[in-house]
Amino acid sequence: MSVAHYFAFSLAILILGGWCFVWFMHILALIYGKYRLHHPIPPPSPEDLQGVSIIKPLVGVDPNLYFNLESFFTTVYPSFELLFCLQDESDPALMVVKALMEKYPKVDAKIFIGVKYVGPNGKVNNMCKAYEAAKYDLIVISDSSILMKPDSLMDMMSFMKPDVGLVLQMPYCCTRKGFAAVYEKVYFGTFQSRNCLSANSVGINCSTGMSCLFRKDILEKSGGLAPLGKYLAEDYFISENIRKEGYKTVLCSQPAQQNSGQYNIGHFHQRLIRWSQLRISLLPHLILFEPLSECMLMGVIASWAAEYIFGISSMGFFLMHVLVWFLFDYALLTCVENGPLPFSKFEFLVAWILREVLSIWMTIQSHRTSIVQWRHKKYRVLWGGTIEEFV
C-alpha cells in the first residue's frame, strides 16, 4: 500500500470516529433533556429560602418590554428585589419601569441610573452599581428580553444546593408570530440545546448570561463583577470563576424564554456570527471542531469515509445521515418545547434546512473580521475573550 492510501485510510477512520462522537452528543443531549427539562424538583423548605436580588440591565424599549418586565413583578417568591439598571435618564425604558413600580407598589424595586466604567463591556458597566448595592447574596442576572413564569425563580432556587454556585436557564424562545420566530426556535431547540445539554450533562462550561442565578460571595473571591468588564462574554467568565472555586454550575428545569419584540432573520444571523466570534476567541479549537459538528459538512466527509473504508454508497450514506439528524433534531425540539411544536412540520423543515445550509456561511462570516457589533458599540475581540472598543 502507498503512503497516500495509509494517510487516506487513517483520515477516514478519524472522520468516522468524529462522526460517532457527534451522534453520541445527539443521544446524550436527548437523554439529558428528557431527564432535566420540565421536571422540577421539590423546592427548599420556606425557612431555607434565601432572598434574591434580580438585576435587569436595560437599554431602550421594544414592543414586549413592558410584558417581560411585568413578569418579574408577578414572580411568586417570598423575598426578592428588582434592580433596574439604565445608562441615563433619557432612556425610554425608564418610563416603563416607573409605570410598573406604580402598578406594583408592594414589590421591592429600585432604579440605578448611570454607569460605572470598569472596562469596554457596556452591560457590565451598566450592572455594576446594582450589583454592588444588592442586599441579598443570591444574584440573578436576567436580560430585558426574558419573560419569566411566576414559578421560574422558585425553580431556579430548587437547584441551588450547597455544592452549586450557579444555576442556569437554558436559552430558548417564546412562541411569536412570523417565520423569523420559527427560525429562532429551531436554532435554540436543536443546535444550541444539543450543545448546552450535552455539555452540562458532563460538567463542561456552556453558560449564557440571559438568565442565571449565582452566589455573590463566591464570585467576590475572584474580584466580583468589575474585573469581567474587559470581556464581552462576561457570562462565561462568571461561570468559570465560580467553577474555579470548586462549585458546580447546573441547569434548572425551565428554559429561559426570550421574548424580544423586535426580531428578523438578518438580525438573528448577526447574533449568531457574534456568538461564533466569541466562542472562537475563548476556545480556538472550535475553529476546526465546530464546523465539523454541523449536519451537512459532517455528512459530506463521513459519506466519503464510509465509502472509502466500507464501500458504502456515499449518496445513500449522506441521505440517511441527514434524515436521521433531522429526526433527532425534531425529537430534541419537542423535548425542549415540552410538547407538540407550535408551528407546522413544513415550517420546521424549511427553517431546519435554512439553518443547516447557512451554518457554514455564518462560520465563514465569523472569520472575516475580529470586529463585533453589540448594541450600538463596536468591539475588537482578542484571543482569550478580552475586547477593546473599536472606533
Secondary structure, DSSP 8 states (H G I E B T S, - for coil): --HHHHHHHHHHHHHHHHHHHHHHHHHHHHHHHHHHTT-------GGG---EEEEEE--S--TTHHHHHHHHHT---SSEEEEEEES-TT-THHHHHHHHHHH-TTS-EEEEES---SSS-HHHHHHHHHHHH--SSEEEEE-TTEE--TTHHHHHHHT--TTEEEEE--EEE---SSHHHHHHHHHIIIIIHHHHHHHHHTT-----TTEEEEEHHHHHTTT-SGGGGGBS-HHHHHHHHHHHTT-EEEE-SS-EEE--S---HHHHHHHHHHHHHHHHHH-TTHHHHHHHTSHHHHHHHHHHHHHHHH---HHHHHHHHHHHHHHHHHHHHHHHHTSS-SS-HHHHHHHHHHHHHHHHHHHHHHHH-SEEEETTEEEEE-TTSBEEE--
